[in-house]
C-alpha cells in the first residue's frame, strides 16, 4: 500500500492537478458528469509532465482502458501488476501494450480541516461516468458503494473539529468521515451494514491514514455500538425517502428501509444515548413537509424531551416531483435510458409522497449535544435567561450563502450557548461585549425620510447572519467596545432616548443574548 501512496503523491494526480491538466472548461464538465472534454484533454498526446496524471484519470475516473506500459510509467513503484494484485484493476494480458481496466473508482480528494490541508485518494464503486466508459449502462446496482459526493462534503465541512477522545461514524460507506476524524480523535469507530462498504473504508484508511486505527464494525445503524459512549458522532445516513413495497431498487448507500422520514427521526431520537457529557452528534437528513403541519414544529417534536441541545438547519426544500427526479437520476435512471420503467418509478414516488400528504421535502443537517454536568436542565427553551434551563433548541431555515467550512462556526455557537446559558438578563448586561470583526451595518432609507426604515446587522462569515435591528439595538452594538458594560450602554441610551432604563434593558437583553449566540457580539479578547 505504501508503494501506491508514494506513486500517487508523485503523480500530480490531485484535485488541483486534475484541474490544471484539464483546464477549467473540461474540469467543470467532468464535475457535471460530462466526460468528452476530459477525454480530449487526456488523449495520448498529453503534454510532457502530465502523462502520469492523465493515465490515472482515464483509467479510474473516466473508465477507459490504459496500456500496461502507460500505467507502469504512471506508477513506477507499484506498476500495473501491483494494481491488479490489489484488486483495483484487471488486465487483458502481460504485454506492455495490453489493456488494463479499472475495477473500482479511485479519485483524488482534497479538503481543509482544523489540522490543515489534505490530499487523499479514495476508492469506491465506479461512478456513472466511469461505468459508461467501461461499457456499462442502466441503473446502478443496489449494492453500489458511493464515493465522496456533495452530501459527504457537506458533512465533512459542518463537523466540529475540536480534539475528541472517541468518534463514531454511522454508515461510514467508503470511510471519508472516519478518515477525517482520525486527524483530531484518539479513537475512531465506523459502522455500516454493507460488508463491501467496510472493505472500501478499510482500504482507504490503509492508503491515506496508515498510522491511525479505524475500527470498522458491520451492523445496522447504532446496533454495533450499543451501550458505548462517544464524544462525537457523525452520520450521512441512508435518509432518502424511497417508496417501499413498490418494486423499486433500494440502494444500500441511501435507502434505510424505513417509511417516509422515519429513519432520520429515529436516529435523531436515539443517537443521544451514545453521547458522553459534552458529546456532539451531527447528521444529514431529509424531512417531510406535510399538508397542514408546520415543518419546523414537526421536526422540533423529534428532539423534544431528549435532554439534548438541538439545532436543526434546513438548507433546501424540493417539491415531490423535484425530489423524485433527483433520486431517480442519482440511481442512474433517466427517461431516455429507462423508458417506461422511469415513468413507473416516477409515479410510484409521487404516489408514496401523496399518501402522507407530503407537499415538499426538506434537506439539511442536525446538530445535537449532551450538555455537560452543571449546564442546567429544567423548563425553558432559550439559551439561558437564568439557571436551571432546558437544553437549547433552534429549528430554522438558512437558504442563503454560507461560508464553508461551517464546523468552526457551529462550535462557536455551541460555546456561546454555554457562555450565556446560566446568565440572568442582569448578569448578561453586567458584562462587556465587543462587536465581531466581520460585522457590518446596513441602513435603508425611504427617499425623503431622515431616519432609516430598516437597519441590518450582518455577519460576514459562518452562516452570514443578517439581524434586523431597531435604533436602540444598533446603538448598543455600535457602543460595544469591550470596555463599557452592557448596563452602562443601556443607561447612556436610556438617557439619550428619554426612556426608562429598566424597560430598555428588558427589551435589549434578549436581543443581545441572540447576538452573542450568533457570534455578532463576543467577549473581549476573543
LINRACOR-V243895 format. One record per residue. N is the residue number from 0. PSI is psi in degrees with one decimal (* if undefined). D_FIRST is the distance of its C-alpha to the first C-alpha in Angstrom with 2 decimals. Layout:
# LINRACOR-V243895
{{N | PSI | D_FIRST} {N | PSI | D_FIRST}}
This chain:
# LINRACOR-V243895
{{0 | -34.7 | 0.00} {1 | -34.7 | 3.80} {2 | -43.0 | 5.38} {3 | -44.9 | 5.23} {4 | -44.0 | 6.33} {5 | -39.1 | 8.75} {6 | -43.3 | 9.99} {7 | -40.8 | 10.74} {8 | -34.6 | 12.44} {9 | -6.6 | 14.50} {10 | -18.0 | 15.41} {11 | 5.2 | 18.00} {12 | 77.6 | 16.87} {13 | 176.1 | 17.76} {14 | -47.9 | 20.64} {15 | -37.5 | 23.04} {16 | -38.2 | 21.76} {17 | -41.8 | 22.40} {18 | -38.0 | 25.82} {19 | -40.2 | 26.64} {20 | -46.1 | 25.65} {21 | -31.2 | 27.64} {22 | 159.9 | 30.45} {23 | -36.6 | 31.91} {24 | -50.8 | 33.71} {25 | -35.2 | 30.85} {26 | -42.8 | 28.41} {27 | -38.5 | 30.99} {28 | -41.2 | 31.62} {29 | -36.3 | 27.98} {30 | -28.2 | 28.15} {31 | 11.5 | 31.15} {32 | 34.4 | 29.21} {33 | 116.3 | 31.16} {34 | -21.9 | 29.11} {35 | -49.3 | 31.82} {36 | -37.4 | 31.81} {37 | -35.8 | 28.04} {38 | -41.8 | 28.37} {39 | -37.6 | 31.11} {40 | -16.3 | 29.22} {41 | 25.6 | 26.22} {42 | 165.4 | 28.47} {43 | -23.0 | 27.86} {44 | 31.1 | 29.99} {45 | 136.9 | 27.68} {46 | 147.4 | 28.74} {47 | 141.1 | 27.18} {48 | -12.5 | 24.26} {49 | 6.1 | 23.13} {50 | -34.9 | 22.18} {51 | -48.5 | 18.41} {52 | -38.2 | 18.69} {53 | -42.5 | 21.35} {54 | -42.0 | 19.43} {55 | -38.2 | 16.52} {56 | -44.8 | 19.23} {57 | -41.2 | 21.30} {58 | -54.0 | 18.64} {59 | -31.4 | 17.12} {60 | -28.6 | 20.01} {61 | -9.8 | 22.99} {62 | 20.6 | 22.05} {63 | 149.6 | 23.43} {64 | 147.6 | 22.55} {65 | 135.7 | 21.19} {66 | 148.0 | 21.86} {67 | -43.0 | 19.25} {68 | -41.6 | 20.54} {69 | -38.1 | 19.97} {70 | -33.5 | 16.32} {71 | -33.7 | 15.90} {72 | -34.6 | 17.57} {73 | -33.0 | 15.59} {74 | 73.3 | 12.16} {75 | -29.2 | 13.46} {76 | -46.1 | 10.49} {77 | -46.9 | 8.63} {78 | 169.8 | 12.02} {79 | -33.8 | 13.58} {80 | -36.7 | 13.19} {81 | -38.0 | 9.41} {82 | -45.1 | 10.03} {83 | -41.6 | 12.65} {84 | -32.3 | 10.91} {85 | -5.8 | 8.52} {86 | 14.0 | 11.93} {87 | -15.3 | 11.76} {88 | 165.8 | 14.63} {89 | 152.1 | 17.51} {90 | 145.4 | 19.37} {91 | -24.0 | 23.13} {92 | -168.6 | 23.15} {93 | -7.0 | 21.91} {94 | 156.7 | 23.98} {95 | -29.4 | 22.91} {96 | -7.2 | 25.11} {97 | 147.1 | 23.92} {98 | 144.7 | 22.64} {99 | 135.6 | 19.23} {100 | 146.0 | 19.39} {101 | 146.0 | 17.04} {102 | -13.6 | 16.83} {103 | 172.6 | 15.85} {104 | 133.2 | 16.40} {105 | 115.5 | 13.66} {106 | 145.1 | 15.78} {107 | 149.3 | 15.97} {108 | 135.1 | 17.56} {109 | 146.6 | 19.64} {110 | 167.0 | 21.90} {111 | 123.6 | 23.99} {112 | -166.1 | 24.61} {113 | -22.9 | 26.39} {114 | -1.4 | 23.63} {115 | -166.5 | 23.71} {116 | 152.2 | 21.88} {117 | 150.2 | 18.26} {118 | 117.1 | 16.13} {119 | 171.6 | 13.35} {120 | 125.5 | 12.06} {121 | 130.9 | 12.98} {122 | 142.9 | 12.90} {123 | -173.3 | 16.24} {124 | 153.5 | 18.89} {125 | 142.1 | 20.39} {126 | 175.0 | 23.15} {127 | -37.3 | 26.65} {128 | -47.5 | 26.25} {129 | -38.0 | 23.31} {130 | -41.2 | 25.17} {131 | -39.6 | 28.28} {132 | -29.5 | 26.60} {133 | 3.0 | 25.41} {134 | 8.0 | 28.97} {135 | 143.0 | 28.69} {136 | 172.3 | 31.58} {137 | -173.9 | 33.24} {138 | 156.6 | 32.19} {139 | 152.5 | 28.71} {140 | 152.3 | 28.06} {141 | -31.4 | 28.94} {142 | 15.2 | 25.49} {143 | 133.2 | 23.83} {144 | 114.7 | 20.99} {145 | 144.8 | 21.74} {146 | -150.9 | 19.53} {147 | 109.9 | 20.83} {148 | -169.9 | 24.55} {149 | -39.2 | 27.59} {150 | -41.9 | 28.08} {151 | -42.2 | 24.60} {152 | -41.3 | 25.20} {153 | -47.4 | 28.64} {154 | -41.8 | 27.57} {155 | -34.9 | 24.98} {156 | -27.7 | 27.81} {157 | -9.6 | 30.51} {158 | 133.5 | 28.67} {159 | 136.8 | 30.17} {160 | 24.1 | 27.70} {161 | 155.1 | 29.69} {162 | 135.5 | 28.03} {163 | 145.0 | 27.94} {164 | -49.2 | 27.49} {165 | 129.0 | 26.41} {166 | 139.4 | 25.19} {167 | 132.6 | 25.17} {168 | 109.6 | 23.75} {169 | 123.7 | 25.94} {170 | 56.0 | 24.73} {171 | -24.6 | 21.22} {172 | -127.5 | 20.31} {173 | -3.1 | 16.93} {174 | 9.4 | 16.85} {175 | -42.1 | 17.85} {176 | -38.0 | 20.69} {177 | -39.9 | 18.87} {178 | -44.1 | 16.24} {179 | -41.3 | 19.30} {180 | -28.8 | 20.97} {181 | -19.0 | 18.44} {182 | -10.6 | 19.83} {183 | 18.8 | 23.31} {184 | 148.8 | 23.32} {185 | -27.6 | 23.17} {186 | 133.3 | 22.29} {187 | 131.0 | 20.90} {188 | 133.8 | 21.66} {189 | 138.2 | 21.00} {190 | 150.2 | 23.18} {191 | 148.1 | 23.47} {192 | -16.3 | 25.65} {193 | 117.3 | 23.22} {194 | -35.1 | 20.72} {195 | -38.9 | 18.80} {196 | -42.8 | 18.64} {197 | -34.3 | 17.27} {198 | -42.1 | 14.50} {199 | -43.3 | 13.58} {200 | -39.8 | 14.05} {201 | -42.6 | 11.82} {202 | -46.0 | 8.88} {203 | -35.7 | 10.02} {204 | -43.3 | 10.47} {205 | -34.7 | 7.10} {206 | -40.9 | 5.94} {207 | -30.4 | 9.32} {208 | 60.0 | 11.01} {209 | -22.2 | 9.04} {210 | -9.0 | 12.43} {211 | 150.0 | 14.47} {212 | 118.0 | 15.59} {213 | 115.5 | 16.24} {214 | 119.9 | 18.52} {215 | 129.9 | 18.76} {216 | 139.1 | 22.04} {217 | 133.8 | 23.58} {218 | 170.4 | 27.12} {219 | 123.3 | 29.51} {220 | -115.9 | 29.74} {221 | -3.4 | 30.81} {222 | -40.9 | 31.44} {223 | -11.0 | 28.31} {224 | 21.2 | 29.28} {225 | 133.0 | 33.06} {226 | -8.1 | 34.85} {227 | 168.3 | 32.11} {228 | 142.1 | 32.47} {229 | 153.1 | 30.23} {230 | -20.2 | 30.90} {231 | 131.8 | 29.26} {232 | 127.9 | 28.77} {233 | 150.5 | 27.42} {234 | 128.8 | 27.64} {235 | 80.6 | 27.53} {236 | 168.8 | 29.35} {237 | 78.2 | 30.44} {238 | -0.7 | 33.62} {239 | 135.5 | 34.88} {240 | 88.5 | 38.48} {241 | 139.9 | 38.43} {242 | 131.8 | 41.58} {243 | 143.3 | 41.50} {244 | 17.6 | 43.12} {245 | -0.4 | 43.49} {246 | 0.7 | 41.18} {247 | 149.2 | 38.73} {248 | 131.2 | 35.02} {249 | 115.2 | 33.52} {250 | 133.3 | 29.91} {251 | -37.3 | 27.80} {252 | -17.2 | 26.21} {253 | -14.9 | 29.66} {254 | 112.6 | 32.42} {255 | -2.0 | 33.01} {256 | -4.4 | 36.03} {257 | 158.7 | 38.64} {258 | 143.5 | 41.72} {259 | -135.4 | 42.14} {260 | 23.7 | 40.46} {261 | -34.3 | 40.80} {262 | -45.2 | 37.07} {263 | -44.0 | 36.86} {264 | -46.7 | 40.17} {265 | -36.7 | 39.11} {266 | -43.8 | 35.84} {267 | -41.4 | 37.84} {268 | -16.1 | 40.36} {269 | -22.7 | 38.03} {270 | -24.7 | 35.09} {271 | -24.3 | 37.40} {272 | -20.1 | 37.59} {273 | -6.6 | 34.06} {274 | 127.9 | 34.80} {275 | 163.0 | 35.60} {276 | 129.8 | 38.48} {277 | -4.5 | 37.45} {278 | 148.6 | 34.46} {279 | 138.4 | 33.71} {280 | 134.9 | 32.65} {281 | 126.0 | 31.79} {282 | 153.7 | 31.57} {283 | 160.8 | 32.27} {284 | 166.5 | 35.00} {285 | 149.2 | 37.78} {286 | 147.8 | 41.34} {287 | 140.4 | 44.43} {288 | 109.1 | 47.50} {289 | 143.6 | 50.35} {290 | 130.3 | 53.88} {291 | 5.4 | 56.20} {292 | 120.1 | 53.53} {293 | 130.0 | 52.12} {294 | -39.5 | 48.32} {295 | -34.7 | 48.02} {296 | -36.2 | 50.38} {297 | -47.4 | 48.52} {298 | -34.4 | 45.14} {299 | -33.4 | 46.91} {300 | -24.2 | 48.10} {301 | -32.8 | 44.52} {302 | -3.3 | 44.15} {303 | 135.0 | 47.72} {304 | 7.3 | 48.26} {305 | -17.3 | 44.65} {306 | 19.5 | 45.38} {307 | 145.7 | 42.50} {308 | 140.6 | 42.52} {309 | 132.9 | 41.65} {310 | 113.8 | 41.01} {311 | 127.6 | 40.69} {312 | 118.3 | 40.19} {313 | 124.7 | 40.93} {314 | -21.7 | 39.53} {315 | 152.5 | 40.73} {316 | 133.9 | 43.04} {317 | 144.8 | 43.12} {318 | 167.3 | 46.03} {319 | -38.6 | 45.54} {320 | -44.0 | 45.40} {321 | -41.4 | 42.79} {322 | -45.2 | 40.69} {323 | -44.6 | 40.93} {324 | -41.0 | 40.09} {325 | -49.6 | 37.00} {326 | -23.3 | 35.39} {327 | -44.1 | 36.61} {328 | -39.2 | 34.94} {329 | -34.6 | 31.75} {330 | 6.7 | 31.71} {331 | 14.9 | 32.20} {332 | 130.4 | 35.98} {333 | 160.4 | 38.49} {334 | -39.1 | 42.15} {335 | -37.4 | 41.50} {336 | -36.3 | 38.66} {337 | -14.2 | 39.90} {338 | -129.3 | 43.68} {339 | -30.0 | 45.75} {340 | -36.0 | 42.76} {341 | -47.0 | 41.98} {342 | -42.5 | 45.58} {343 | -41.0 | 45.65} {344 | -41.2 | 42.51} {345 | -47.3 | 43.94} {346 | -40.5 | 47.20} {347 | -39.5 | 45.50} {348 | -47.6 | 43.71} {349 | -40.0 | 46.96} {350 | -40.3 | 48.90} {351 | -46.6 | 46.52} {352 | -40.2 | 46.71} {353 | -30.1 | 50.48} {354 | -19.3 | 50.96} {355 | 15.7 | 50.10} {356 | 38.9 | 51.97} {357 | 123.6 | 48.80} {358 | -15.3 | 49.72} {359 | 166.4 | 46.34} {360 | 127.0 | 42.84} {361 | 144.3 | 41.50} {362 | 135.9 | 37.94} {363 | -158.0 | 36.91} {364 | 157.6 | 35.35} {365 | 132.8 | 36.53} {366 | 126.8 | 36.18} {367 | 147.9 | 37.50} {368 | 136.2 | 38.01} {369 | 115.9 | 39.59} {370 | 147.3 | 42.11} {371 | 160.4 | 42.07} {372 | 134.8 | 44.98} {373 | -3.2 | 48.11} {374 | -15.5 | 47.04} {375 | 138.2 | 49.92} {376 | 118.2 | 50.40} {377 | -141.2 | 53.63} {378 | 139.9 | 55.33} {379 | 170.1 | 54.37} {380 | -1.6 | 51.58} {381 | 169.0 | 51.45} {382 | 12.7 | 49.35} {383 | 94.5 | 52.24} {384 | 5.9 | 55.90} {385 | 169.6 | 56.37} {386 | 160.9 | 54.94} {387 | 33.6 | 54.10} {388 | 160.1 | 52.71} {389 | 166.9 | 50.49} {390 | 153.6 | 46.91} {391 | 132.0 | 46.51} {392 | 127.3 | 46.13} {393 | 126.9 | 45.67} {394 | 117.4 | 45.28} {395 | 165.5 | 45.41} {396 | 126.4 | 44.64} {397 | 98.0 | 42.90} {398 | -8.5 | 42.68} {399 | -172.0 | 42.85} {400 | 133.6 | 40.29} {401 | 162.8 | 38.09} {402 | 103.0 | 35.99} {403 | 151.8 | 32.33} {404 | 144.0 | 30.52} {405 | -6.6 | 33.17} {406 | -42.8 | 31.48} {407 | -40.6 | 33.40} {408 | -39.3 | 36.63} {409 | -42.1 | 36.33} {410 | -37.8 | 35.76} {411 | -39.8 | 38.81} {412 | -44.5 | 40.94} {413 | -39.0 | 40.11} {414 | -38.4 | 41.00} {415 | -37.9 | 44.20} {416 | -44.7 | 45.14} {417 | -36.6 | 44.97} {418 | -32.5 | 46.99} {419 | -2.9 | 49.90} {420 | -44.5 | 49.65} {421 | 9.5 | 52.36} {422 | 131.3 | 54.53} {423 | 169.9 | 57.97} {424 | -40.6 | 59.21} {425 | -42.0 | 61.25} {426 | -37.1 | 58.35} {427 | -44.9 | 56.18} {428 | -13.8 | 58.89} {429 | -10.8 | 59.56} {430 | 157.5 | 56.26} {431 | 143.5 | 55.58} {432 | 156.4 | 53.02} {433 | 143.7 | 51.68} {434 | 133.0 | 50.72} {435 | 149.0 | 47.01} {436 | -18.1 | 46.40} {437 | 11.5 | 45.23} {438 | 132.8 | 48.34} {439 | 161.8 | 50.93} {440 | 134.8 | 54.25} {441 | 134.5 | 55.60} {442 | 135.1 | 59.27} {443 | 127.2 | 60.83} {444 | 138.2 | 64.55} {445 | 132.2 | 66.98} {446 | 130.5 | 69.12} {447 | -13.4 | 72.23} {448 | 137.7 | 70.98} {449 | -33.5 | 70.56} {450 | 146.3 | 68.19} {451 | 143.4 | 64.70} {452 | -27.2 | 64.36} {453 | 135.0 | 60.66} {454 | 127.2 | 58.61} {455 | 132.1 | 54.81} {456 | 121.3 | 52.55} {457 | 130.9 | 49.13} {458 | 135.8 | 45.79} {459 | -12.6 | 43.59} {460 | -175.2 | 40.18} {461 | -120.9 | 38.40} {462 | 2.2 | 40.43} {463 | 50.2 | 43.02} {464 | 139.2 | 45.83} {465 | 112.1 | 49.33} {466 | 124.6 | 52.00} {467 | 131.4 | 55.60} {468 | 150.3 | 57.93} {469 | -178.2 | 61.68} {470 | -40.1 | 63.52} {471 | -45.3 | 63.43} {472 | -42.3 | 59.67} {473 | -40.3 | 58.97} {474 | -38.8 | 61.34} {475 | -48.0 | 59.72} {476 | -42.9 | 56.28} {477 | -29.0 | 57.78} {478 | -4.3 | 59.38} {479 | 93.1 | 56.29} {480 | 5.4 | 55.65} {481 | -5.3 | 54.24} {482 | -48.4 | 57.60} {483 | 137.6 | 60.02} {484 | 163.5 | 59.53} {485 | -37.9 | 59.54} {486 | -39.6 | 62.97} {487 | -40.8 | 64.38} {488 | -41.9 | 63.15} {489 | -43.1 | 64.66} {490 | -42.7 | 67.96} {491 | -41.1 | 68.13} {492 | -38.1 | 67.33} {493 | -41.3 | 69.90} {494 | -41.2 | 72.56} {495 | -40.6 | 71.61} {496 | -3.2 | 71.54} {497 | 49.0 | 74.51} {498 | 152.3 | 72.63} {499 | 130.3 | 72.64} {500 | -39.1 | 69.81} {501 | -42.0 | 69.05} {502 | -39.3 | 68.77} {503 | -40.0 | 66.56} {504 | -42.0 | 64.26} {505 | -32.4 | 63.99} {506 | -40.7 | 63.13} {507 | -32.5 | 60.55} {508 | -48.4 | 58.70} {509 | -34.5 | 56.75} {510 | -39.5 | 55.83} {511 | -41.8 | 54.70} {512 | -44.1 | 52.64} {513 | -39.2 | 50.90} {514 | -32.5 | 50.26} {515 | -46.1 | 48.69} {516 | -39.7 | 46.36} {517 | -0.9 | 45.38} {518 | 10.6 | 44.77} {519 | -27.5 | 47.74} {520 | 136.9 | 49.44} {521 | 157.0 | 47.68} {522 | 149.5 | 48.83} {523 | 143.4 | 49.81} {524 | -4.0 | 47.13} {525 | * | 44.19}}
